[in-house]
Amino acid sequence: MTNLTNDLIAIPSVLMRGGTSKGPLFHFKDLPSDPAERDRVLLAALGSPDRRQIDGVGGGDTLTSKVCIVGPSSREDADVEFLFAQVSVDRAEVDTGPTCGNMTATVGPFALEEGLVPITGDETIVRIYNLNVGARVDAVIQTPGGRVCYSGDARIDGVPGTAAPQVLRFRDIMGSKCKSMLPTGQAQEVIQGVPVTCIDVAMPMVIMRAADLGKTGYETPQELDADTALLARMEQIRQEASQRMGLGDCTGKVTPKLALIAAPRDGGSITSRYFVPHKAHAAHAVTGAICVASCAALKGSVAEGLTVMEDKPMQWVKIEHPSGSIDVELAVEGSGANLAVVSGGVVRTARRLMAGNLYIQK
């Protein structure tokens, strides 16, 4: 963090797109170790708090105001570890409580190109440990000819064009924050008159049927965001659910997340409108998709009766969202109250956009 040509601080970074999200990646060694000072640097780097983020590299949207900090891991079951940070756009807040499955897709390519992990063949598996939730992810990166390949024919909804496919398999995902899949011990309960499922698989979530809140579940994000009464009611439910889930007061925090679900109508397994949590997602978060898929597989949850699912230990769950759909490779053991989620896999794409120094004021 030194610079000899002007009075700004230069920090090496790489700007990357991961899935439907985007943000800069840093090495741990290039950021302050003190969390408060680190957060100050990240706010300055992204340009927060400011709705336009005009004085930073943030894109003025929660999906483009994200950061990953990466470094080598001392764990035997991981090559690298990373910390995800959700940087608020219009508030001076940095939340490292949750993780982001889309930005996880940037960690493997970054680690390979930055020399943290060697390339081993036409495909290279990067074993990633997520510090936010204490979980492992295996990222299968296309590396023909000894270099990271970003070009390919994989298409994901919410991202224009095509790119090389990257398979992410999320492990150790049950009870990512709450220590159990059903932190309240119930597959379904009622909060403020609304049936909900409080569930934690890859991401703590409060899932509700859209119809129970007077919605179809097929609304656009813009329509949902414009319904301030709906957002206020959902926040009240989220606050109470957070207490029941053992997460405490969630004011100013982005977990637990919210989803409104409905029956599929385009050949999928279920329809979901995902909230982050005070704004509807333009597509769908990866970790949230794994959690919604797990809810769909859970007997007695609010999803029962809405889903088109098969009863088998490994299946692809197609979740319809505002920009199309996202497929989750769900591996489970047992059923009903004894259901255990072994792993959740998704196909994502990523791209390296820019590399160099990111400058902030001292």
C-alpha positions, 0 to 999 in steps of 0.5 A, a space after each residue: 500500500 505505497 505509491 511514489 507518484 502521488 499522494 494516493 495509496 495504491 493497492 494491487 487488485 483484480 476486478 472480476 465478474 463472477 456469475 451475476 456479480 462483480 467486484 475487486 479481489 485483493 490479497 490478504 497481504 495487501 490489506 490492513 489486518 485490523 478489521 475496522 481499518 480494512 473496512 475503511 479501505 474497502 468502503 473507499 475502494 468501492 466509493 461508499 457511501 454514495 448511491 452512484 459510488 462515483 468515487 470508487 469502482 462499485 457499480 451502484 448496485 448491491 450485486 456490483 459492490 462486492 469484494 473477495 480477499 484471498 490468500 493461501 490456506 494452512 488447512 490440509 483440505 484447502 489450497 486457498 481461503 477467502 473472505 467475502 465482503 458485502 459493501 453497502 452502496 449508500 451506507 458506511 457498512 461492510 458485512 462479512 457475515 454472509 458469503 456469495 456463491 457468484 463471487 466464489 466463482 472468481 476465487 479459483 481463477 484468481 488463485 491460479 493466475 496469481 500463482 497461489 495454486 499450480 495448474 495441473 492439466 486441462 482442468 484444475 480443481 481449486 480447493 477453497 475454504 470460505 472463512 465467512 461460513 467455515 465451508 469448503 468449495 471445490 472449483 473445477 476450472 478450465 485450464 487447457 494448455 496450462 492457462 486459465 480459459 475464460 472463453 466457452 459456450 456456457 450460458 448463465 441467465 443474467 449474464 450476456 454472452 457465453 463463457 467457459 463453464 466452472 463447476 462449483 461444489 459447495 460442501 459443509 453447507 448445512 448450518 452455515 451460520 446456525 449450526 443446523 439446517 433447521 435452526 428452530 427445529 421445525 420445517 414450517 412455522 408461523 411468524 406474524 400470521 405467515 407460514 415460513 421455513 427458517 432454513 440454513 443450507 449455504 445461507 440462512 434464509 426465511 422462505 415464504 410462499 408468495 401467495 401468503 403475502 398477496 403476491 403471485 411470485 412471478 413479479 419483476 424485481 422492480 414491481 416488488 421493490 416498489 411495494 414498500 408495504 410488502 418490504 416492510 412486512 417482510 422485514 418485520 418477519 425477518 427480524 423475528 425469524 432472525 431471533 428464532 434462528 439464534 442470529 440475534 438482531 439483524 438490523 444492518 445485517 444482510 442475513 438471514 436472506 428472504 425468498 418468496 416462492 411459487 410453483 414453476 411455470 417454465 418447466 423448472 422445479 420451483 420459482 423464487 424471488 430472492 431478496 438481498 434482503 431489502 431489495 429483490 435480486 435481478 436474478 438469484 444468488 448461488 448460495 440462496 439457490 442451494 438453500 431454496 433447492 434444499 427447502 424444495 426437497 424438504 418434506 413439510 416445508 412451505 415448498 411442499 405442494 409447489 415443487 416439481 421434484 424427484 425423490 432421489 439422492 442426487 438430482 438437478 433442481 431448476 429454480 426459475 428467477 426473474 432473469 431465467 433460471 439457475 440449476 442446482 446439483 443437489 446431493 442429499 441423504 435421508 428424507 423428511 426430518 432426517 434429510 441431510 444435504 451433502 453438497 450443492 453444485 452449480 455451473 457458473 462463469 467468470 471473467 477477469 476484467 482488469 488488473 492493476 492498482 486501485 487507488 484510495 486517499 490516505 
